Each structure stands twice: as C-alpha cells, then as structure tokens.
Amino acid sequence: MFLEEFMASEVIEKLRIEIERANGHEVLVKGIINSSTGIIEELEILARGHSAAAPAITNTFGPATVLIHNHPSGRLVPSDADLRVASLVGNRGAGFLIIDNFVQEGYMVVEPYLPKERQRLKASEILQFFEPGGELSRGLSKYEYRPQQLEMVKTILFAFNNRRHLLVEAGTGTGKSMAYLVPAIFWAVKNNEKVVISTNTINLQEQLFFKDIPLLEKTLTPLLPREFKAVLVKGRRNYVCLRKLNFINQGHEDLKEEEKEVLREINYLVFKEDIGSKSEFPFQPDSELWDKIAAEAETCLRSKCPHYRGCFLQMARRKAAGADILIVNHHLLFADLSVRREKGDSEVAVLPRYKHLILDEAHNLEHVATEYLGCQLTRYSFLHYLQFIYNKKGKNREQGLLLGIRGSLSKANLSKEQKYEALRLIDIEIVPLFLKVQELGHHFFNQVADFAKAHQNNGENKLRLTKETIANPEWKNGVYPAADNLIGALNQLGQKMKILYEELTDLSEEDVPDYESLLVELEGRITQLQRILRTLEFIIGQEDEKFVYWVEVFYRKKKELFCTLQAAPLEIAKEIKEQIIEPLDTVIFTSATLTVQGSFEYIRRSLGLYDERVDDLMVGSPFNYREQALVAVVKDISAPNMTTYSKEVQNHLLELLEMMKGRTLVLFTSYRMLNNFYQALKEPLLEKGIKIYKQGEDSRLQIIKNFKEGERGVIFGTSSFWEGVDIQGDDLSCVVIMKLPFQVPSDPIVEAKVEKLEREGLNPFINFMLPNAVIKFKQGFGRLVRSKEDKGVVIVFDPRIYTKSYGRIFLKSLPENTKINIDSFDKISKRVKEFII
C-alpha cells in the first residue's frame, strides 16, 4: 500500500528525517489520526533501536492512533514479535503499521479504530418498554412489573452512554437477561456497533437465543430504526471442513466399518440436508472420526479453498459479521481472546471486532480464564497428533498426512529427480523419526504416570509439581531424562518437517494433485508440533513462577491410561485488564451470585476490577422468600470429617426423600461421596418407588428431562448441578446441600493460591476459600425458588454452618427475609411437613 493514501505529506517527510537520524535503524513512532479525514497528521517519536528491533512502548496507544515502525530490510512482513505488539495495541483500538526506510510503502497489520459520534440511549424511550402497558407487557402472557429490573436497566444505560463498566448482582427472578438484552440491542442498532453476550452454560445460551431473542424480535422491533440481527456463535471445530470430508470420501483414510457407517450419515446431512454444524446433528460422531473432518485454524485454506463459497464456517462468520448481537459462551470468548493475544485481528480470530461485552454468569469467569490462559499436554492428544501425521496399522497398512504427500508425489507430473528429495526425506528420515518420537512419547508418559502414582495422596489423581517435587531423584533420573530425549527428538522432527515443506514449495501447483491442501495441512501440523514443544518445555522447565504446575493420572475404562501435564496462572487480573477492561468501551459483569455479605470485594480482587471506570450495583430478588423458602440446618449429626457422619446422614436422607416423595435435588461436593450415597440408597429408595437420577449416567439435560417427566424422582449431582438447573413448580420442592462447598485444599491451583496469599500476608481462608464457598452455596440455594409460585425447603446436612463462626457469613449472604431453622432432624421434618406438605 502507498503511504500517501493515509499519511499527510509533512508527516511522511518527518518520518524520513527521523529514520535518517537513526542511521536507518528501527524507529518506533506514534501516529495520531484526524478522525474526520482518516489521515495521520501528527507524530510522536517514542523509541529508537538497532537494525533488527526497537523497544515496544505501547501504554499510550488507543483509538485513532497507529504504532508505526520501519523494517530496514524493506521486507514488510510482520515478525512474531510484531504480531504480539500488534495484538496488544490492536486490542486497545490502535493500528499497527510497518513501513520501509524510504517511507513509500507500508503494510497495515491492524486497522485503527476510529471513534464516531455516538447515539446516546434515552432512558425514557427504553424504560417504557418494561412498564405496565408497554410492549413487553403486551407480548408476555405472564408479565410481571419488576422495579429491580428497571433499576438494572437504568444503570446499564448509564454504562453504555458513558463508556463505563459495571458489576451487577441481580437476584433470581429479576429478569436480568431482558434487563441487559434490551439496552444492548438499542445500542447496537443505533450505533451500528456489535455487542457480544457471553454465558457460561448452554442452558442460558439457548434461553437467550431461542426464547428471549424471538420475543424481542416481536415486541422490540417496532421501537427500533431497523430490525436487529442476533446470531449464536459456535466454535470453529463445531463445523465440518468440506475439504477434509471430500479428502476422506476419496478413500485417503483407512476407516473402520462403524466409522464408514457414521460417515455415510454425515455425508447425507452435509450434502442433502445442508447441515454442517455438529451441534445440529441428530447424533454425536465419535471424537476420533470428527477430528478427521472438523474445521481447524491451522489447516484452513481460507479464500484459496475450492469449497470456500459453500464453507459452513465461513457462512457462519459472514452471519456474525453482519449481526448486531453475538451470543457466545465464556470458553469461546476466551479462545478468541487467546488468538487475538497471539495473532491480533487475524483471519483466524473467532469473533468480529467489538467494543461492548456482557458477561452473564460472571462468577465463573475466573475459572474459565485460568483454564484458557494456561496450557496442557495430554497423552491422548500427543499420540493422536502423531497418528494424524503417520500411523502404521500393520505390515502394509499406513495412513496419515505423510502417506497423502507420498501418494500425491507418486501421481505428480514430475521427473524422478524432482520427486526424489521429498520422498527420501519422508521414507528415510521423517518416518523413522516419527516412530522414534512415538516410542519416546510412550516412555515419557509412562515415566510421568509411574512417578505421579508413587507420590499422589490416597484417592487423589492430581500431583502438584513444585521445586521440591522435581528435585526428587526419581524425577531427576527418570522423568527429566525421558522429557529431554523427547524434546530433542521433537526438535529434530520439526526441523525435518520444515525442510519437507520447503521442498514442496519449490514444486508447481499444476503438477502435484491436492498440492495446496497438502501444503497447508503440513504447515498446520508443523505449527501444532511447535505448540506441543513449547508446552512441554514450559511445564517441565517450570519457566514462570507465576504459574502452578501439576500432572493428573488415572485409568479409564478398559485400563486405558489418562495422563496430562498442566500449567495455570495464579492470577488473571493483568490479562483481564489488558484484554477486556482497557480495550473495550463497556463491559457488564452480571450474575445472581457476585457478592459475599453484600460486598463485591471478592470478585473485584479475583478479576482485578479496581479501575475507576468499574461501577457496581446490587438488586434483590422480587420473590417473597419469607413465604416461599425455608432453610433448615440439621444440628444433631456428626461433623462431616467424622466416620459416623455418612451413616447418620444416609438414614436421615432416606427418611426425607420418602417424605418428599422424591421431588428433590441432592447436591454433593465430591463424586466419591455421591457414589457412596447412591450405592447405599439406590435399592431402599427403589423399594419405595423413588428413582435416583445420578450424575454421570446420562447427560445433564437428559437427567433433568427424565426427572421432570418422572413422578417420584431424585437427582444426585455435584459440580455442574450446583448452578444452571432451572426446574419450576412442584417438580422440585426440596434442595439438599450435603456439605458446605469448600474447594479441595490439596487441589494444585487451590494450594498454590493459598500459598500466594500467605506470602502476601493475607488470610487465605477469609480472602479466598470462604468467599468462593459462599458464592457456590448461594448458587445451590438458587436452584429452589425459580418463580413466584414456587415453594420449597433447603436442607443443610453440615453442622459447621452454626458451630463455626464463619457459618453466619453463609446465612447472611442468602436473600433478605429467608426463614432459617436450626434444629434436630426430627423437629425439622415436622417443620418441613407444615411448610410444604
């Protein structure tokens, strides 16, 4: 591109002079754009370097600015370092431009964001939608006026109009989804700016897209200057890659009979029904087969692909690009942020650019962010990767990418001499190296598994890797040499694959069948290999003291070894600040459970939300908890750590479930305890006509469906059942909380965070363990009352809630006016009968 198009002539001249003064070395410059003309009219010289680099000063960049630096070589291609800096300034709305030393040509890596005049939202116009007699009341058969909802709407409007962020706890029944959807839609339509809405659970995602959005399309559209468009955004791997599917259809993969049958069904859905999204299939394909046909960033040909126009992923991206409201989940959101952090606003980014974000179920954000900002390497993913490249299944049975390259070369319109080097590389160097890497990989993961099993505490699958752990002679003399050998072989393999790639690039596209596909596939696999190497070196070397490292080892069914190495950051505040708070205009963090005893301090500290732009609001629930809910704490039982606890509680629970005739959700804090209680109570309850729906026996959605349709059912659940379960009416009249939901102290992340807080002079129990448990307790309580007609009891089988001083914090965090009864089980049983039976 020619720089005269968007740079004032005096700016060009000034840049030339500065580069000359720096003796032709790299110069880092801030360009300031005139928003009305779109032209760079001012410069600020920030730093000078040498012929290959200059210091990256990025903290002053924002919208309508461009980071400009020259490449003395004249090669205007961004380096990895360039891309990292481009991502950083790009997320703040700034552009990133590489120029030559003559200031004649440039390459815009990231386009700058130019703010335009914003259409402020009028509270009077939007609030009337929610008022009695407004469009919402006419569109909803069970409309209820909720003052709490209006208070939330007003505060969100203020945040949008003033580029502010907001923490808002909205009690169950507030109607929080409508409270943020309506302002978001108004803003998106009036300002032509996208708003991303992210949830943690599929349940809420589907409620927003299939229930709330259709209602607003009918009721809100008449108030808007144009119709709004909303899309449900799915991850890349949810879509079929047509190029890969056609490749398999041509017989390039050796499939089992059952895989061939599934493939026939997939072909029918794709080519006859025009369905290319796995989530829309009437069945779920086996993961091994899906891996062979799923879309991937590394192996995507993009616009060069012969199937580009009909590509399901690209069609979905085009829909997202034209939408006003994008509904995603937290995992997809952070996957997108991870890509942008590495590669900026590139073609592989999942979402189009946006400046407004709403995070529902925000109490889960720290957990999801920690997962995505960490890294892991599993035995399965490692061996699976190798099989993609080369898989020898018998004497004369080979498959994988190398076989595909070899096959295409054998059919190529080339002389023997032209093919020779590539075929020699494959057969003489790369295949033997692959077999060596496979053998070393098995040995390494077996060493890790043996070490972990020897040092894990009884019954625990995870082993934290501390400096003391890896100083152990068994690690130093067993695991470490195995890792070192594997890393060395992987480096050799990567180098040989790069040489093969270079050999192939010297050939002609016209002469080699499937040339472009094989080339991009090989390039993608080289990228994946580099990622595997980085992860392995990072974890084995424990390169960053701000991370916690661990291994997890257990055996699945059929005695299959599951072994994974993981690393996760101890703090995510810096990333949240740099990738969400600073670059975005407005972020709404909302949930029914963000506070502890009425304070947002825990969530602020966890996510680093101390920026002066972050406001907070707490609105209560419209439900009458005094009349609708009873919390009963059983006090005449042993403490949970006593051996007599389980037997006592099993007897009480059996009596309670019989009295309730099922209709109960029992929440456990561990799978082990859940399984023990299931084995003890399954038969006695069946004799009384009560069926237990146990987590793990079916999908969560199916369990809830079966529970609703059955007459006398009980759900035994842990982890995910503490939240996102919405069962209204008489189907659910009782929630049992077995133990206060404290995290396992020996979990590597928990243990490391506790140590970090102790080093900082803070009490880890008060500042971390307790608030985390309180928020989960509130989530469990919230499963009971889901509408104004609901009525029920929450039974707590943990006497610590009244014997320990911290117990009152749990009770004080419940909704105002909730009835709390602490008594013997017999008296509680009578009270429950009086209250709901």
N, C-alpha and C positions, 0 to 999 in steps of 0.2 A: 504494500500500500504506500502511496505517496503522502509524505507528511504535510505538504501544503494544503491538503484537503481539510485538516482539522487543527492546524497549528498556525498561529499568527507569524508573519514573516520576521518580525523583530525577535520573536521567541526562538525561531529556528537559528537566527544569526547568533543570539546569545548562547545557545547550546553549543554551536560550533566553536565559539571562543573558549567556553569552559572546557571542552574536550581537548582543545589545543593546549590550554594552560596545564592540563593534567598529563601532558605528553602522550596523548592518545590512549591513556589508561581508562579504566571504567569510572564513570561518574554516576552518582545517584541523585536524581532530581525530582522534585515535586512540581507537577504541572497543575495549575488552577484553571478550571474551565468556566467560561462565561455561560451560565445556564440558558440564557436567551438565544445565544448564537451556536452553542455547542463547540466553540473553538477554545483551545488552550491559549490564554492571553497573558498569563503570569507564570513566573518560575521561582522556585526556591531551591538553591543548591544545598543538598543535605550531607553528602559524603563523597570522598574520592578513594579509589583503591589502586590495584595494580592491573596488569594486562588481563587477568582472568576473573577478578572478583572485586566487589566493593562492599563495605558494611551496609546491612539492610536496616535502615531506620524507618520504622513503619507506624509508630504510635500517633503521628499527626494526620494520617490519611482518613478520608471519609468520602461521602458523596460529592460529586463534581470535582474530584481530584484524580490525578493519574501519577503513578510511580513510573518514572522514565529512567531507563539506564541503557547505556550503549554496549554493544558487543564489538570490541576492537577487531575481532576476526572477520567481521562482516557477515557472519553466519547467524541469521536471525531466527534461530531455533531455541526455544526455552530449555534450559538445563533442569535437572531435578530440583536444584536449589531455587531456580527461578520460579518453578511451579509451586514450591512451598510458600514462597513470599507472595506470589500472585494470589494464592488461595487466601492467605492471611489478609491482604489489603482488599481483595475482592469481596470477602465476607463483611467488610466494613463499607462497601459501596464504592470503593475506589477502583480505577482501572489500572492495568499493568501493561506497559509499552516497552518493547525492545527496539532500539534504533541502531543504525550504522554510524560510524565515526564521521561521515560526511553530512549526517542529518538530512538524508534524502529519502531513505526508505525506512519503514517501520513494520513491526508485527504486533498487533494488539492481542495480547494473551487473554486479558479480561476486559470486557467493555465497562466503562464507568457508568455508575448510576446517576442520572440527572434528575434531581427532585423537581417536581412540577407543583403548581399551585393546587393545594388540597381542598376538596369539598368537605367542609366540616359537617358533621352529623347533627341534626336538630333533635333535641330531646323530645320536644312536644310532638313532633311528627312520628317518632318511633314509639314513645310510651303509650300513645293512644291505641296502638295495635294490641297491647296487652290488657287495656282497660275493659270493664264490663261494657258490652255493646260494640267493642272493637272487632276487627276482622278475626282475631284468634277465637274470641268467644263464639262467633258465628260458625267457625269451622270445626270446633271441638264439641263433641256431644257431652263430654264430662268436664267442661270448662270450670276452672276454679280461679277466683281472683286471689293472687298471692302478693302481698306487699313486699315480701322478701325478694321475690323475683324482680320487681320493679327497682328495688334498691340496687340489686346487682347490675341490672341493665344500665342504670344511670352512671354507675362507676365505670363500667366497661366503655360507655360512650365517651366519658372524660379521658380515659386512657387512649382510645383511638384518636380523639381530636388533638391531644397534647403530646403525642409520642411518648407515652409513659407505659410502664409495665405494671402488672397487678397480680398479687396473690389473693385469691378469694376462696374462702371455705364456705360452701353452700350446703346447708343441711339437707338430708334426704327429703324429697318431695318439693324442693324449692322450684324445680323446673329449670335447672341451671343450663341444660342443653339449649333450650329456647332462648334463655337469657343471653347466651353468647352467640348463637346462630344468627339471630335477627340483626344485631349491630354489625356482625361480620359480613352478612350479605349486603346490607345497606352500604357499608364502606367499600366493598369490592366492586359493586355496580357503579356507585357514584364516582369512584376514583380510578376505576379500571386497574385495580391492584389486587393481586391474589391474596387470599387468606388461607393458611394451612391449619387444619384442625387435626390434632393428634390424640389418639386414645391408647390405653394400654390393652384393653380387651376387645376381642372380636365382637362380643355381645353388644358393647356400646357402639362400636363402628357400624354394625348392622342396624342398630336402632336409629342412629343419626341418618344413615343413607336410605334405608328402606321405610322408615316411619316418619321421622321429623322433616326431612327434606321434601318428600312428596306433599306433606301437609302445608309446608311453607310455599311450595310452588303454586298451590291453590289460593292460599289466603294472603300471602305477602306480595305476590307479583303485581296486583293492581296498584300498589303504593309505590312501585319502583319505576324508574325511567325506562327500563328494559327488563326482559326476562333474565334470570340468573341461571348459570350452569354450575352444577356440582358433580364431581367425579370421586369415585372410590379408587384410590391409587394402590396398586399392588406391587410387590417386589418383582424385580427382573426375572428371577428364577421361577416365578409363578407361570411364565409363558413358555409355550412351545417355540423352539427355534426351527423354522421351516427348513433351513439349510441342513441342519443336523438330522432332522426327521427324514428328509429326502436321501441323505447320505446312508442312513440305516436301511431305508426302503430298497436301496440299490444292492443290498447284501453285503455291505462292508463290515458288519458286525456279526459275530457268531452268537446268536441268541438261543436261550433255552426255549422249549416248546411253550411253556406258560407265558414267557415274555413275548413270544410271537403272537399269541392269542390277545394279550393286552395291547400290543402294538396295532393289531387289526382294529380293535375298538377305538384306539386313539386316532388312527387314520380316518375312521368313519366320522368321528366328532370334528376333526380338523377340516377335512376336505368336503364332507357332506353337510355337516351342521354349522360349519364356520365358528366352532368353539375352540379357542386356543389357550384358554386360561384354566390351569389345573383346578382352581377352586370352584370352577363351574362344571367340572366333570361329575358324572353320577357315581364315580368310584375314584379311589386314590391309587395311582400307579405305585408300584414298588420303587423305592428310592434309587436302587441301582439302575433300573431302566430309565427313570426320569432324569438322572444325571446325564445320560447319554443324549437327551433331546431337549434339555432345558436351556433357555437363553442365558448367556454369560457375558459379562462386560469384556473379559479378556479375549474371547473368541468371536466377538461380533464384528462383522464386516461393515456394518452401518450402511451408508449410502452406496457402497460398492457391491452390496449383496444382491444377487439376482432376484431374491424374494423380498427386497426392501419394501416395495409398494404394498404387498399383502401381509407384511410382518405384523403379528398381533401386538408385540411390544411397541413397535413404532406407532401403530394406530392408537394404542393406549396413551403414549407420550404426546401425540398430537391432540388427543382429547384433553389431557391435563394442561397442555399449553394454552388451550382455548377456554379453560374453565375459570370460574371466579372462586369457587370453594373447593379445596382439595382435602379429602378425608383420608388420613393415613393412620398407621399405628406407630407407637414410640420406637419400635425396632427399625421400621423403615425410615423414620425420621433420622435416627442416629446413624443408620447405614449411609444415608445421603450426606449427612454432615461429615462422616469419615472420608467419603470420596472427595468432597469439596476441600477438606483439610489437606489431602494428598495431591489433588489434581486441579483444584479450582473449579470454575463453572464449565467443566468439560462436557463432552457428549455423553460420558458415562455417568454423570450425575443423575440421580433418580428423579428429582423434582425440578420443575422450572423455578426460576428465581422468585423469591417472595420477601416481603418486609414485615408481614404480620402473622403471628403464630398463636394459636390457642392450644394449650396443653391440658386436656382433661385427664382425670385420674393421675394427677401430677405427683401424688405421694409415691408413685412407683418410679419416678424419673431417675432418682439416684441409682437405683439398682440397674436399670436398662443402660444408662450412660456408662456406668462402671464396666458393664459387660462389653460394650462396643468400643470403649477406649482401651480395653485390654487386648490380649491375644491368647490363642490356644493352638495346640497341635495335638490331634488325636491319632492313635494308632490306626484307626479305621480310615480317616481322611488321608493319612500319609500313604497307606498301601493302596487305597482307592485311586489316588493321584497317579501312582506308578502304573496301575493297570490301564489307565487312560492312555498312557504312552506306549507301553508294551506289556502284553500279557500272554505268557506261554502256557497253554492249557493241556498240552500233551506233546507227543513226539512231533507231529506235523500240524499242530493247531496253534496258530499265533493270531493275535488281534491287537488293535490299538493304533495310535497315530503313526508310529514308525512303519507299521505294515502298510498303512494307507499311502504314506510317502513313497515307500518302496514300490508299491503297486502302480502308482501314477508314473513313476520314473520308468518302470518297465514298459509302459504303454506310450511313453513320450516319444515325440518325433525328434529324437536326438541321437547323436552318434554314441558308440560305446565309450569313447574317450570323455565326452561331455557328461555322461552319467556316472562315470567310474568313481570320482572322488566322493560324491554324495552317497553312493551305495557302499563304498568302502567304509566311510565314516559310520554308517548305520550298522553294518554287519560285523565289522572288525573292532570298532571302538565303542560305539554307544550301547549296543545290545549287551555286550559283556559287562559294561559299567552298570547298566540297569540291573542286571542280575546280582551284581556285587552290592549295589545300593539296597536292593530288596533284602538280601541276606543280612547286611549290616543293620537295616531298619528293624527287622525281626529281633535281632540280637539286642539292639539298644532298648526297644520297648520291653523286652523280657527282663533285661537288667533293671530298668526302672520299676517294673512291676514287682520283681523279687525284693528290691530294696524297700519299696513302699509297704509291702505286706509284712516285712520283718519289723518295720518301725511304726506302723499305724497302731493307734489305740484300739482296743477291742471294739468291734462293731462299726468302726468308722472307715469310710472309703477314702477320705482325703488325708494327705500328709503335707504339711507346710514345709517349704524348702527355705530354711534360714541359713545363715552363715555357719551356725553350729552343725546343722544337718549335713551340709555339703562338705564339711570338714571331716566327716566320718570316714574312716578308712575304706569301708565298703563302697561308699560313693566315689571317693578319690581313685580307688583301684579297680572299680567295676563300671559304674555308670559313666564317669567322666571320660575314660579312655574310649568307651563304646560310642559316646556322643562325638568325641573328637574324630574318630575314624569315620563316622557317618557324615559329619560336616565336611571333612576332607574329600570324601567320595562325591558328595553332592556338589561341591565346588567344581570338581573335575567334570562331572556330568553337565553342569550348567555351561561350562566353557565349550565342551564338545557340541552341545545343542546350539550354541550361538554360532559356532563355525559352520554347522549344518545349515543354519538359517542363512548365513552369508553365502554359502554355496548355492542355495536355492534362489536367492535374489539375483544371482548372476544369470539364471536361466530365463527363458522367454515364456510369458503367459500363454502365448499361442501354441507353444509346443508341449506343454505339460497339462494333462487333464486335472481339473479341480485345483489348479495352481493357487489361485487367490485364497481359497478355503483352507488348503493345507498350510499355506504360509501364515495366515492369521492364527490358525489353530496352534501351530508350532510356537509362534511369538507369544500367544496367551499362556501356553504351558511353561515357557521359559520364565514369564512373569510370575506364575504361580510357584515355580521352583525357587525363585529368588525370595518370595514371601515366606515359604517354608523355612528356608535357610535363615532369614532374619529372625523369625520367631524362635527357632531352635537355639540360635546363638544368644538371643536376648534372654531367654529363660535359663538356659544352662549357665550363662555368664552372669546372671542377675545384674544386668547392666545399669539399672536405675533403682536407687534406694527408695524412691517414692512409690514403688510398686511392691505388691506382695506376690509371692510365687508359691505354687503348690502342684502336686500331682494327685490324680484321682484314679484309683484302681479297683475294679470289681469284676466279677464274672457274670455274664448274662446267661440266658437260657442256652442249652447245648454247650455249656462250659466255654463260651466264647469270651476271650479276654477283652475287657474295655479298659484302655489306659489313655489318659490325657495329661498333658502338661499345660498349665495355665498361668497367666500373669494378669493382674488387675491393678489399676491405680488406687492409691489410698485416698485421693482427693480429686474431685472433678470440678471444683469451683472455678478454677482458671479456664478450663475448656468451656464451661457453661457461659462464662463471662465473654470470652473471645469469640465464640461461635454463635451465641444466641443473644445475650443481653446487649453487647456493644453494636453488632451489625444490624439488628432489627429495630424497627420503629416501635412496635408494640408487641409484647408477649403477655398472654394471660395464663397464669398457672391456677388451675382450679381443681377441686376435689371436695368430697363430703368430709374428708379427714386430713386436714393440713395442720391443725393446731393441737397443742397439748396444754390443758388447763387454760384455754383461751389465748395462748401465745403462739406466734408464728416463728419463734426463735429457732426451733429445731430445723425446720425446712429452710429457713434463711441461711443457717450455718452449713447445712448439708450441701446446698446448691450454690453457696456464696452470693446470696441475693441481698447484698448490702449497698448496692448502687442507689444513689439518691433518687433515681427515676422509678424505683420499685415501691409501689404503694401496697397496702393490704386492706382487706375487707372481710368481715365475718358476718354472715347472715344465718340465722337459725332456721329450723325446720317449721313448716306450717302445721305439722302433726301435733296432736294433743297427747304427749307421751304419758301424762299422768293417768289418762283413761285408757290408753292403748297398749302400754307396755309395763311389764313388771320384771325387774331384775332381782333374781333370788340367788344368794350366795350360801352354799351348804357349808356349815361350820363344824358339824360333828363327824369329820372324816380326817384321816391322817394327812400329813403333808405329802406332796407329790413325790418327794425323794424317799419316802418310807416304803418298805416292802409290802406293807399291808394295804397301801393306797389302792392298787388296781382291783383287788378282790372286793374291797368295800364299795368302790365306785361302780364296778360291774353290777353288783346287786342292786344298788340304787337306780342305775341307768335302766336296768331291765324292768324294774317297777314303774319308772317314769314313762318309758316308751309304751308299756302296756296301757297305762292310764291315759296317755295322749292318743292311743290307737294309731301309732305311727306319727305322721304329720310333723316330723322333727328333722332338723339338720344338726348333726353332731360334728363339731369342729375339733380336730386333733392338732397337735403341734409336731408330730412325727409319724412317719409311715409305720415304724415299728409298733408304737402304741396302738395305732389304728388297726393293724393286723392282729395284734393280741386280743383286742376287744372284739374284733369281728369273729375270730375263732371261738371266743368264749360265749358270745351272744347269738350267733347265727342260728343254731338249732333251737335254743329256747324261744327265740322270737318267732321262728317259723311255726312252731307248735301253737303259738298264739295268733297265727295268721298275719304276722308282720314280716315284711321282706326288707332286708338291708341292701341298699344300692351302694356298693363300695367303690371308692375312687380307684381307678386303675383297671377295673373290669370292663369299662366301656369309656367312650369319650365323655367329656364333661357335659356337653349339650345333650347327649343321649341319656345320660343318667338323670338329668333334670327333667327331660321329656318323660321318661319312664316313671319318675317319681310323681309328676303331675297327673299322669294317666292312671297310675295305680291307686288303689283305695287305701291301703294301710302300709305305707312305705316310710323308710328312714334312710337318710343319706349319711354315710360315714365319709367325711372328707378332710383333707389337710391342704396346706399351701394355697392353691388357686381357689378353693371353695370358700375361703375367708372373705372374698370380695367378688363382685360381678355377678352374683347369684340373685336373680330377681323373681321371686315366687310370691305372687299376691294372693290374698284371700285365705280361705280355710285350709288350703293345701299345706301351708306351713304355719303352724301355730306355736312352735317351740324351737329355740336355738340353744344348743348345749355347748358351752365352752369348757373343754376338759381341763386345760391348764392355761395360765397366763402366757401369751405368745412371745416369750423372750427368745431371741436368737441363740443358736448353739454356741457357747463360748469358745469351743475348740475349732469352729469353722475358721479357715485361714484368714479370710477377709475380716471377720469379726475380731479375731485375736489380734491381728495387725493394727486395726483401728483402735482397739483398746490400748495397745502399747503406745501408739502415737499420741493419744490424748493424755496418757500418763506422763509422757516426755514433755508435753506442753503444760503440765501442772494442772490439768483438768480432771475432774472425776468422771471416768468413762461410764459408770453406771447411770449417773444423773444426766450426763450430756449425750449419751448415745444409746445404751441398752434400754433404759426405761422409756424415753420418748418413742423409740422405734416400736416397742411392745404396746404402748398406749395407742398408737395410731392403728396398729393391726387389730387390737381389741375393739376399737371403735368401728373398724370395718366389719368385724364379726357381728357386733351388736346391730349394725345397719342392715343385716340380712333379714331381720324380723319384720319391721313395720315398713311396708312399701307403698301404702296408700292410706287415705283417711278412714277406710273401712276396716283395715287390718287390726287385729288384736292378738297379743301373744305374750309369751314369757321367755326370758333368757335365764338359763340356769348355769351357774358357775361352780364347777367342782374343784375349786382351788382356794383353800382357806387363807392363802397368803394375802388375798385381797383385803382381808380385815385384820390379820395378825401382824402384817408388816406395815411400817409407817408409809411406805411408798404406795400401798394399796389404795389409799384415798385419792391419789392422782388419777388412777384408772376410773374411779367412780365419779370424780369431779369433771372428768372430760366427757362424760355422757351428756345427752341433751338435757336442758333445764327441765325440772319438774318430773324427771323419771323416778318412778317408785322403786326403792331399793329395800329388799328384805333380807336380813342376815339371820339365819336360824338353823335349827336342826332339819334333817331331811324330812322327817315325819310332819313337822309343822309347815314346812314349805310345800309339801304335797297337798295338804289341806288348803293352803292359801292359793295354790295353782288351780285347784278344783273350783274354788269360789270365784276366781278371777276370769277363767275362760271356759270351764266345762259346765 
